[in-house]
């Protein structure tokens, strides 16, 4: 099977997926996921992180990082301190 034939098969399969009932299922899943993210972010920020801060004794996690191979740093503390999404949706009230 040549590469052109594989691409045609892939395109045909994608069209069958996109124009079948699966696209509606995907859209519903994305909407449910967005709503779930809107519930989880405030829960993490207001309920879970303050408890973790009480246990660890550091209310600000910005200084936490991991170093890989001596050069690269992954600053996961910033992610823990601010669990809000990096993009703001027009209908979201949590954006500053």
Secondary structure, 3 states (H helix, E strand, C coil): CCHHHHHHHHHHHHHHHHCCCHHHHHHHHHHHHHHHHHHHHHHHHHHHHHHHHHHHCCCCCCCCCEEECCCEEECHHHHHHCCCCCCCCCCCCCCC
